[in-house]
Amino acid sequence: MLGWQRAIVEVRWAKAAPANRAVIEPGGALRIGRTERADLVVAADRAMSAVHCEIRWDGETCRVVDLASQDGTWLNGERVDGGEIKNGGWIRAGGTVFAVYLEGATPPRRESGLKGGGQDRLTPLQEDVLAALQVEPEPLFAVLDASRGLRVLEVLRESVEEYQSLYEGIQGEALAMQAPFLVRLPKGARLLEQLVLEGWGKRWGIFLTCRRPFKEVRTHLRRFLMVVNDETGERMYFRFYDPTALRVFLPTCTPRQRAQFFGEIGALLVETKDGEVMRFGAQGTPAVLTARSEVPGL
């Protein structure tokens, strides 16, 4: 495994959701339990022991060890005292289920045309796109559409960055393969380059900038998942996170509609059919930030 690779522990089901994921650096460990003695606390799970189990990651192998818990630790459906966790494996401690992923472990799918294993490089146009996104002065987010293919959710789950479905609750989990996901992209995030390399030009989603916290950005965007048809009164899904739909929608908005849609969003950045970056602000005309030859296959 690569020395930079981290392990990610994600809460997949809990009666009352705690912080939904934790990251383990190479050589580190994460204790899971019901009390503050643990690193990842699930206080509402009364079936979980005070310090239930520990997940260890040495940079090559990930292991779970039961810490003499009352009801035991389960690895992929089997009760264990300890065992190796492969990428995508799951653990049950008490009544809570966790999934474990290794950062960037799965190479791009064959249909992408990429080789994976760190062999792929950005094209000159993609380098321009990445630079345009990186120089944005406000914090950067993306809304990614899992319905564009299995790879979208795979990339998210094998990333250390904060992300969450815009759908809620059990229904949101059931619709994960079709859901839009908000992800925060702090400066230096490895995920940003991967999204440009694999997803740019394939309508994986849109980017936006906003100074508000993750939770507030998500709450704002959720307001636009359903809209009402003015003529029929029918409620329908609005796929604003499809770059093609957004490029058509924004120029038709009245100033009031545009202000409502943007809220405190600083800018919306979407791919054009030629693979350039189109930047929409709350006011004014959109600007194209890159101008090179068309990307083949768009």
C-alpha positions in Angstrom: 0.0 0.0 0.0 1.1 3.6 -0.4 2.5 5.3 2.6 0.1 8.2 2.4 -3.0 6.0 2.4 -5.4 6.4 5.4 -8.2 4.2 6.7 -11.7 5.6 6.9 -14.3 4.3 9.3 -17.9 5.3 8.4 -21.0 4.9 10.4 -23.5 3.2 8.1 -26.3 2.6 10.5 -27.0 3.9 14.0 -30.2 4.6 16.0 -28.9 8.1 16.7 -26.2 9.2 14.3 -22.9 10.3 15.9 -20.1 12.0 13.9 -20.5 9.9 10.8 -16.9 9.1 9.9 -13.3 9.1 11.3 -9.9 8.9 9.7 -7.0 6.7 10.9 -3.5 7.8 9.8 -0.9 5.1 9.0 0.4 3.6 12.3 -2.7 4.8 14.2 -5.7 3.3 15.9 -9.3 4.2 16.6 -11.3 3.0 19.6 -15.1 2.7 19.3 -17.4 2.8 22.3 -20.3 4.3 24.2 -18.3 6.6 26.5 -15.9 9.4 26.2 -13.0 6.9 26.8 -13.5 6.0 23.1 -12.3 8.0 20.1 -15.5 7.4 18.1 -18.4 7.7 20.5 -21.9 6.2 19.9 -23.5 7.3 23.2 -27.0 6.3 22.2 -26.2 2.7 21.6 -26.9 1.0 24.9 -25.8 -2.4 23.5 -22.3 -1.1 22.9 -19.7 -1.4 25.6 -18.0 1.6 27.1 -14.9 0.9 25.0 -16.0 -1.9 22.6 -13.4 -2.5 19.9 -10.3 -1.0 18.3 -9.5 -0.6 14.6 -5.7 -0.5 13.8 -4.1 0.6 10.6 -0.4 0.2 10.0 -0.4 1.5 6.4 -0.7 -2.0 4.9 -3.1 -4.0 7.0 -6.3 -2.9 8.8 -7.4 -5.0 11.7 -10.3 -4.9 14.3 -9.7 -6.2 17.8 -12.5 -6.8 20.3 -11.8 -5.2 23.7 -13.6 -7.7 25.9 -17.0 -6.2 24.9 -20.1 -7.6 26.5 -21.9 -8.6 23.3 -18.9 -9.1 21.0 -17.7 -7.6 17.7 -18.8 -8.8 14.3 -16.7 -8.6 11.2 -18.6 -9.2 7.9 -21.3 -11.1 9.8 -19.0 -13.3 11.9 -18.3 -12.8 15.6 -14.5 -12.3 16.1 -12.0 -11.5 18.7 -9.9 -9.9 16.0 -9.5 -10.1 12.2 -8.3 -8.3 9.1 -10.6 -5.8 7.5 -10.5 -5.6 3.7 -11.5 -2.4 1.8 -15.3 -2.1 2.1 -15.6 -4.5 5.0 -18.1 -3.9 7.7 -18.2 -4.2 11.5 -21.0 -4.4 14.0 -20.4 -3.2 17.5 -23.6 -3.2 19.7 -26.4 -2.1 17.4 -24.2 0.1 15.2 -22.8 -0.9 11.8 -19.5 0.6 10.5 -17.9 0.3 7.1 -14.2 0.6 6.6 -12.5 1.9 3.5 -8.9 2.5 2.5 -8.2 5.8 0.8 -8.1 5.6 -3.0 -7.9 1.8 -2.8 -10.0 1.0 -5.9 -8.6 2.0 -9.3 -10.8 3.7 -11.9 -13.2 1.5 -13.8 -12.1 0.1 -17.1 -14.8 2.1 -19.0 -13.2 5.4 -17.9 -10.2 4.8 -20.1 -7.8 5.4 -17.1 -5.2 3.0 -15.8 -5.3 3.8 -12.1 -2.4 3.0 -9.7 -1.2 6.6 -9.8 -0.3 6.2 -13.5 -2.8 8.7 -14.9 -2.0 12.4 -15.3 -4.2 15.4 -15.9 -4.5 16.6 -19.5 -3.5 20.3 -20.2 -7.2 21.2 -20.2 -7.8 19.4 -16.9 -4.8 21.2 -15.4 -6.5 24.5 -16.3 -9.8 23.3 -14.8 -8.0 22.3 -11.5 -6.2 25.6 -11.3 -9.4 27.6 -11.9 -11.1 25.7 -9.0 -8.2 26.0 -6.7 -7.8 29.8 -7.0 -11.4 30.4 -5.8 -11.1 32.7 -2.8 -14.0 31.1 -0.8 -14.2 27.5 0.5 -15.0 25.0 -2.2 -17.7 22.3 -2.2 -19.0 19.9 -4.9 -22.5 18.3 -5.4 -21.9 14.9 -7.0 -24.6 12.8 -8.7 -24.3 9.2 -7.7 -26.6 8.2 -10.5 -23.9 9.0 -13.0 -22.2 5.6 -12.2 -20.9 3.4 -9.4 -17.6 5.1 -9.5 -18.9 8.4 -8.0 -19.9 6.8 -4.7 -16.8 4.6 -4.7 -14.6 7.7 -5.0 -16.4 9.5 -2.2 -16.3 6.5 0.2 -12.6 6.1 -0.3 -11.9 9.7 0.4 -11.2 11.3 3.8 -13.2 14.5 3.0 -16.5 15.3 4.7 -19.6 14.3 2.6 -23.3 13.6 3.0 -26.3 12.8 0.9 -28.7 15.6 0.3 -31.5 13.0 0.9 -32.5 12.3 4.5 -32.8 9.3 6.8 -33.5 5.7 5.9 -34.9 6.7 2.5 -31.6 8.6 1.8 -29.6 5.5 2.6 -31.8 3.3 0.4 -31.4 5.8 -2.5 -27.7 6.2 -2.1 -27.0 5.0 -5.7 -29.2 7.8 -7.1 -28.6 10.5 -4.6 -26.8 13.9 -4.9 -23.9 14.2 -2.3 -22.5 17.3 -0.9 -18.7 17.2 -0.3 -16.4 19.8 1.3 -13.1 20.3 -0.6 -10.6 22.1 1.7 -7.4 23.5 0.3 -5.0 20.7 -0.7 -7.8 18.0 -0.8 -6.5 15.1 -2.9 -10.1 14.4 -3.9 -10.4 17.6 -6.0 -7.7 16.4 -8.4 -9.3 13.0 -8.6 -12.7 14.5 -9.4 -11.2 16.6 -12.2 -9.2 13.6 -13.6 -12.1 11.1 -13.5 -15.3 13.1 -13.5 -14.8 16.4 -15.4 -16.7 16.3 -18.7 -18.9 13.4 -17.6 -21.5 15.4 -15.7 -20.6 14.0 -12.3 -21.9 17.2 -10.7 -21.2 20.9 -10.0 -18.8 22.9 -7.8 -19.7 25.9 -5.6 -18.1 28.2 -3.2 -19.6 29.3 0.2 -18.3 30.6 3.5 -21.0 29.0 5.5 -20.4 25.7 7.4 -21.1 22.3 5.8 -24.4 21.8 7.6 -25.8 25.2 6.5 -24.7 24.7 2.9 -26.5 21.3 2.9 -29.6 22.7 4.5 -29.7 25.5 1.8 -29.3 23.1 -1.1 -31.9 20.7 0.1 -34.6 23.4 -0.4 -34.2 23.0 -4.2 -34.4 19.2 -4.5 -38.2 19.5 -5.1 -39.8 22.4 -7.1 -43.4 23.2 -8.1 -44.4 23.4 -11.8 -46.0 26.9 -12.1 -48.4 25.7 -14.8 -49.6 22.4 -13.3 -48.8 22.8 -9.6 -47.1 19.4 -9.7 -44.1 18.8 -7.4 -41.1 17.3 -9.2 -37.4 16.6 -8.6 -35.0 19.4 -9.7 -31.6 18.1 -10.7 -29.8 21.4 -10.2 -26.6 19.5 -9.7 -26.6 18.4 -13.4 -24.2 20.9 -15.1 -26.3 20.8 -18.3 -29.5 21.6 -16.4 -27.9 24.4 -14.3 -26.4 26.1 -17.4 -30.0 26.2 -18.9 -31.7 27.2 -15.6 -29.7 30.1 -14.3 -30.0 32.4 -17.4 -33.8 32.0 -17.2 -34.1 33.1 -13.5 -35.5 36.4 -12.4 -33.2 38.5 -10.1 -35.4 37.3 -7.2 -35.2 33.7 -8.1 -31.5 33.9 -8.6 -31.0 35.6 -5.2 -33.1 32.8 -3.6 -31.2 30.1 -5.3 -27.7 31.5 -4.5 -28.4 32.6 -0.9 -24.9 32.9 0.5 -23.3 30.9 -2.2 -20.5 32.9 -3.8 -20.2 31.2 -7.1 -21.4 28.1 -9.0 -18.8 26.5 -11.3 -19.9 24.0 -14.0 -18.4 22.2 -17.0 -19.4 23.4 -20.5 -19.9 21.0 -23.4 -16.3 21.9 -24.5 -14.8 21.0 -21.1 -14.3 24.6 -20.0 -15.3 26.1 -16.6 -18.3 28.3 -16.6 -18.6 30.5 -13.5 -21.9 31.9 -12.4 -22.1 34.6 -9.7 -25.2 35.8 -7.9 -25.3 38.7 -10.2 -23.9 39.5 -13.7 -23.2 37.3 -16.7 -21.3 34.0 -16.5 -17.6 33.9 -17.2 -15.7 31.1 -19.0 -12.5 30.5 -17.0 -10.7 28.1 -19.4 -10.4 28.2 -23.1 -8.6 25.2 -24.8 -9.6 22.7 -27.4 -12.6 20.5 -26.9 -12.1 17.4 -24.8 -12.6 14.2 -26.9 -15.8 12.4 -26.2 -17.7 15.2 -24.5 
